[in-house]
Amino acid sequence: MYNVTIVGHQRVGKSTLIHQWRGHEFSESYYANIFVEKTEFPTMCVSEIPGSGARFINNVDPIYASTDVFVVVVRKDTSQLPFYDELSFKYKDASWLLVTNGDDEFPNCCLYVQNRDINMTHVNLKTGTGVTDSLGVLWELTRLHPKRPIPVSLVGEVYQMIPGCL
């Protein structure tokens, strides 16, 4: 199972993107996540980090440290991605996907990713355009990402060796 973490500012479409990846229709309703939301897919676990309300989040470093692919969602064209600038320095083994959302062309985002190791895809969540393609790009990134070693627990071994202690 691969770990995917979605980051982005408030109201960019992080939750809606996940819902549409799961096959749901677009909804105009909005709710702000204040806690990390986890959604499981057959091959990956997607953690959505709230865009604001960080005071409610306890230490997201373990989530970031176990991330195989970071997904950054934006709605406005920009020549800066603070999430990438901050997190890519610390979590060098993760892959990156920029998802642009909306009707714009996003030329500054295109320039930004050219000189960095970031994949990019475009969606329009209101129309559903590009949603399936973005999930395909994410799936391919996870597939290409090296698998993490499975943690080994020695607790079972200890109990087998000294059953009289139970």
C-alpha positions in Angstrom: 0.0 0.0 0.0 1.4 3.4 -1.0 1.1 6.5 1.1 -0.1 9.6 -0.8 -0.4 13.0 0.9 -2.5 15.8 -0.6 -1.6 19.3 0.4 -2.8 22.7 -0.8 -4.4 25.9 0.4 -7.9 26.1 1.6 -10.7 25.8 -1.1 -8.5 24.5 -3.9 -10.4 21.3 -4.3 -8.4 18.7 -2.3 -11.5 17.0 -0.9 -13.5 17.3 -4.1 -10.6 15.7 -6.1 -10.6 12.7 -3.7 -14.4 12.4 -3.9 -14.3 12.4 -7.7 -11.4 9.9 -7.7 -13.9 7.7 -5.8 -16.5 8.2 -8.5 -18.7 10.8 -6.9 -20.2 13.8 -8.7 -19.1 17.4 -8.2 -20.9 19.2 -5.4 -21.1 23.0 -4.8 -21.2 22.4 -1.0 -18.1 23.2 1.0 -16.8 22.1 4.3 -13.4 22.9 5.7 -11.4 19.9 7.0 -9.8 20.6 10.3 -8.3 17.2 10.8 -6.2 14.9 8.6 -8.7 12.8 6.5 -7.6 9.4 5.2 -9.2 7.7 2.2 -8.2 4.2 1.2 -8.0 3.0 -2.4 -7.0 -0.5 -3.5 -3.3 0.3 -3.8 -2.9 3.5 -1.8 -3.9 5.4 1.3 -4.5 9.1 0.6 -4.1 11.5 3.6 -5.6 15.0 3.1 -3.9 17.7 5.1 -6.2 20.6 5.9 -5.3 23.8 4.1 -5.9 25.9 7.2 -6.6 25.2 10.8 -3.2 23.8 11.4 -3.7 24.5 15.1 -5.9 21.4 15.2 -3.3 19.1 13.6 -1.0 17.3 15.9 2.4 16.6 14.3 2.0 15.7 10.7 5.7 14.9 10.4 5.1 11.1 10.7 2.6 11.4 7.8 5.0 13.4 5.7 7.9 11.0 6.5 5.9 8.0 5.3 4.7 9.7 2.1 5.5 8.1 -1.2 3.8 10.7 -3.4 2.9 14.3 -2.4 0.0 15.8 -4.4 -0.2 19.6 -4.4 -3.5 21.1 -5.6 -3.8 24.7 -6.8 -6.6 26.8 -8.3 -4.6 29.9 -9.2 -1.6 30.1 -11.6 1.5 30.7 -9.5 5.3 30.8 -9.9 5.8 29.6 -6.3 4.8 26.4 -4.6 5.6 26.8 -0.9 4.5 23.3 -0.1 7.0 21.9 -2.5 9.8 24.3 -1.5 9.3 23.4 2.2 8.6 19.6 2.0 10.8 18.5 -0.9 13.9 19.6 1.0 13.1 17.4 4.0 11.4 14.5 2.3 13.8 13.8 -0.7 12.5 10.3 -1.5 8.9 11.3 -2.3 7.6 11.8 -5.7 5.5 14.9 -6.6 2.4 15.6 -8.5 1.0 19.1 -9.1 -2.8 19.1 -9.9 -4.0 22.4 -11.4 -7.8 22.9 -11.0 -9.9 25.3 -13.1 -10.3 26.8 -16.5 -7.0 28.7 -16.6 -3.9 27.7 -18.6 -1.5 27.8 -15.6 1.6 29.0 -17.6 3.5 29.9 -14.4 2.9 26.5 -12.9 4.1 24.9 -16.2 7.4 26.9 -15.9 7.8 26.1 -12.2 7.6 22.3 -12.8 10.0 22.3 -15.8 13.1 22.8 -13.6 12.0 20.5 -10.8 11.2 16.9 -10.4 7.4 17.5 -10.4 4.8 15.8 -12.6 1.8 17.9 -13.5 -1.8 17.2 -14.5 -4.8 19.5 -15.0 -8.4 19.0 -13.9 -11.6 21.0 -13.9 -13.5 19.6 -10.9 -16.7 21.4 -11.8 -16.9 19.6 -15.1 -15.0 16.4 -14.1 -12.5 17.0 -16.9 -9.1 15.4 -16.3 -10.1 13.6 -13.0 -9.6 10.1 -14.4 -6.4 11.1 -16.1 -5.0 12.7 -12.8 -5.8 9.5 -11.0 -4.0 7.5 -13.7 -0.9 9.7 -13.3 -1.0 9.3 -9.5 -1.4 5.5 -9.9 1.6 5.5 -12.3 3.7 7.5 -9.8 3.0 5.1 -7.0 3.7 2.2 -9.2 7.1 3.6 -10.1 7.9 4.6 -6.6 10.2 2.1 -4.8 8.3 0.0 -2.2 9.1 0.7 1.4 10.3 -2.2 3.5 7.6 -3.8 5.5 8.2 -3.1 9.2 9.1 -6.3 11.1 7.7 -6.8 14.6 9.7 -9.0 16.9 6.9 -9.1 19.5 5.4 -12.3 18.1 8.8 -14.0 18.1 9.4 -13.1 21.8 6.0 -14.5 22.8 6.7 -17.7 21.0 10.1 -18.1 22.7 8.8 -17.6 26.2 5.2 -18.8 26.4 5.3 -19.3 30.1 5.4 -15.5 30.6 1.9 -15.0 29.4 
